[in-house]
């Protein structure tokens, strides 16, 4: 980490002990704390002062990073840092090469053209069962999307735009940090080398 970034990080923490948490969000959980009437992060993480770096919608699953480091949050969520995020997406219908090409080139959603991404047809990944099962009424397929941005419900809007509604959505990786050592509802602290690696990639 260069001196300028270290200074920003130190100022962001303002004397607090740095906290970096990796959490596997289950389906049916809001990406916020203390929500009345719906399950939220405070049912899983009882650590004050941390906030989510980016969001996953209520029905989506997968990795979240929570921290009290505002500079880190900015770096993980600002598209200009070009940090990749990998998603496994179950869609309704059998994906076509044309649809994959459209996703990769960018599609128009709500007047905005999405940035180029990587879209691949994959076999069904080995994943934990959802708490609320998906019950499709037609054939389905799976794709792997690698994005460098993250607007609200972006992937759901993208797949719908090319004719394949999203049924299940899992964020599998944030940069080089993968999901494979956690189960839904579990969390762990990020190791210092993982934090430093992410800082080196976001290039603030």
Secondary structure, 3 states (H helix, E strand, C coil): CCHHHHHHHHHHHCCCCCCEEEEEECCCCECCCCCCCCCEHHHCCCCCCCEECCCCCCCCEEEEEEECCHHHHHHHHCHHHCCCEEEEEEEECCCCHHHHHHHHHCCEECCEECCCCEEEEECCCCCCCCCCCCCCCCCEEEEEEEECCCCCCHHHHHHHHCCCCEEEEEEEEECCEECCCCCCCCEEECCHHHHHHHHHHHCC
